[in-house]
């Protein structure tokens, strides 16, 4: 994918201080042209010490003022909104609180967000002078569901009919026992339709999902999968009429990313995402897609395919034509129900006591895996060779991956993938998914590479340390995105304790 990670002239550090976990920023452009950034100062990711800070820039983000403290007692995930009449709001998830400014952010007053009980709030959506919409999520119940390892999550829509003085729950935007839909971001399209884009939190490479309302938020469509895998989206309309979203990339290669396109493109189906940190691996050859990786974190190449959403009812089939020439213990594999490790002379289910299935060295093999009702069957070159029970209600049964089994350990190997074919039928969602690929079509993740712009890679950081973002459009048509960044390339990076706030300038041509 196109990347700005190695373009230092496109990046600016807004706040970075040793001993502070600086995170969860948002940005807006005031009517007088100044940029305002609000963010949190914590001691660690789940902060015991929390403050709300604000900085300003009068040169489109190149330089920044000293930080002002808006709140010293608590704060979490602030969000700006620009309302009609020159008013700015800043919502704070802790409390929650709503800050108001009538002088372009120079002074603020605050009030409780009366009636709001859900968290991780979105920007406020203004319907008219009195009617406002706001959305947040919360967990319902304290018992984790086995298919997600988390309690059920509910995304709620709130409405205010008195310009934010009070709020009431309007309708459930999304709630699904197999999809942890949360952190919604809403935009109102020119024809009045409201589009909401949500994080999916199962950590199995489910994409973000979108819901649509054509009646001002009173009713919503069923969640639809999108081509993006990520967390905490910030969705909006550009002056050119296209959708822009920035988000934490939770595909195999983590960082902060952006996508630009039309609504119908966002509502398209899943797109394969890859992890390929080395520019020389993989390569397309006459034989197929050649993955030749040394052992180590800079070498792996792997691809995330569409997972099953409800394995208690789903039926799935994955076919692959592959030649393994060499492989360390975790160098070549398929994940389908369980991990299947492929060696030049055998394929082994990563399960205690599983018997290896012999393979003839030096030749391509047709592997076919079939799942139904908690059973995975392995066929090799047309013959059924193994059958394994798996938990039809477990989150571990859902992911589909091929390539390097592990991102850093014992992942050396050389293998060639000529073709893959995936079919998933999901009766619960009345959905059939189909993906066919062969090496003559190019890289498996070509669609994502063509459409997703990487603003900053942070693949060695843990996901909580990067990628919550906000963006605004500048007068010259460029965009300015703020985000928190772990900086995992730094020798002093500590997971859960290292994060700073950065900004990045980008433009439509960067996606090409």
Buried (B, 14 or more C-beta within 10 A) or exposed (E): BBBBBEBEEBBBEBBBEEEBBBBBBBBBBBEEEBBBBBBBBBEBBEBEEBBBBBBBBBEBBEEBEEBBEBBEEBBBBBBBBBBEEEBBBBBBBBBBBBBBBEEBBBEBEBEEBEBBEBBBBBBBBBBEEEBBBBBBBBBEEEEEBBBBBBBBBBBBBBBBBEBBEBBEBBBEBBBBEBBBBBBBBBBBBEEEBBBBBBBBBBBBBBBBBBBBBBEBBEEBBEBBBBBBBBBBBBBBBBEEEBBBBBBBBBBBBBBBBBBBBEBEBBBBBBBBBBBBBBEEBBEEEEEBBBBBBBBBEEBBBBBBBBBBBBBBBBBBBBBBBBBBBEBBBBBBBBBBBBBBBBBBEBBBBBEEEBEEBEBEEEEBBBBBBBBBEBEBBBBBEEEEBBEBEBBBBBBBBBBBBBBBBBBBEBBBBBBBBBBBBBBBBBEEBEBEBEBEBBBEEBBBBBBBBBBBBBBBBBBBBBBBBBBBBBBBBBEEEBBBBBBBBBBBEEEEBEBBBBBBBBBBBBBBEBBE
